[in-house]
Amino acid sequence: MNKIIIIPLFALFFILIDWYVFQGVKALIQNSSELTQKSVKIAFWSITALSLFAFFLYHFSNVDLLGKSVRMFILVGIFMNYLAKVFFAVFLLIDDISRGIQYLVQKFSNPTPAIVSDKESHIPRSQFILKTAVVVGAAPLVAMSWGILSGAHDYRVRRIKLPLPNLPKAFEGLKIVQVSDIHAGSFWNKTAVQGGIEMLLNEKPDVVFFTGDLVNNQAVEMKEWISTFSKVKAPLGVFSVLGNHDYGDYVNWGSAQEKRQNLIDLVNIQKGMGWNLLVNQNHILEVDGEQIAIVGVENWGAKARFPKYGKLSEAIKGTENVSTKLLLSHDPSHWQAEVLPMYPDIDAMFSGHTHGMQMGVDIPGFKWSPVQYVYDEWAGLYRQDNRYLYVNRGFGYIGYPGRIGMPPEITTIELTRG
């Protein structure tokens, strides 16, 4: 359907929601002063007008005019506004159904018709339900606002020890720092992001792993962040792989060549920052004459809609005589689908991708997120026999520019001989 038709229809739907919600607001403030009622009315409909203006601006203005960050906040702001109102409206509807039932019972329980005034037949709204609606409607608004202002850059360092039976003695105590899912195009607070990088460097890693999704869609998103992420260094190197967002698959390019060039640009950016991008390749780390292999594959997802560009059979070539192999693969579903059944010599895999859905509960002894109904392995450390998978919760965010109960993660992994 043409955008010129569908966008006004959505706007009309929003107005209907606002009108319905305002009926409840009026009932809540009916005993307030005239000034209060007038002020609330002006504020309510001003927010509606601003939301509709922003909605049309988002859909009909030039993308470059506003910039990606402004557009992101416009969309999220509209979503938060109407999510709160929908929650409120649900309780309002419950109240209206209850009032309707009361009215019918009242009408049909009296077999003798009587003339009653409109005031006498009116069934008032339940103040309890209205106040409950306010609390329920405000909850997601407050939570999402807090998730943006506080949660988005509340970086946490998680430290684990990884016992590997085949680990050479020279690598005992090797400190790996893993980050994932930077999504540079979503960042809106440079100072906070730089603080996250400082936290990473303060861990004093021997080697750094980055497990994909450097950008949302386009290499140009990294332009203003190259100087920040170029600071990520380690004595034994920084190793990275590509995630599903790095290929530009979610953009309508003018030509296939444009899309190819975008990927070339992203590869060159990583090389320019001094990162070792492994594209179905491996790198042998050698210390005191002993070796471990770092294997990196392109994105490989078991879920139907995610690409299977990774070629692990190619990436692992030349590592046959290396006792310990560490795999970087963006999507954790790769572990059960291919790595475990087909590559028994891979000791540990490092992934990201899920973000922990950027919301959930993540406390010692208990973790929950809606993403667990899609991915069996979605955050933290998993083990099968003596083989491991670590799923990083992500450094950045996409879509919703915040995190609720699922803070951004910097993982420090110390290798031990298990």
Beta strands, then each sheet from edge to edge (+ up, - down):
strand 1: 156-164
strand 2: 175-179
strand 3: 207-210
strand 4: 238-240
strand 5: 275-277
strand 6: 281-287
strand 7: 290-296
strand 8: 325-328
strand 9: 348-351
strand 10: 361-363
strand 11: 366-368
strand 12: 380-384
strand 13: 387-391
strand 14: 409-417
sheet 1: 1+ 14+ 2- 3- 4- 5-
sheet 2: 6+ 7- 8- 9- 13- 12+
sheet 3: 10+ 11-
end
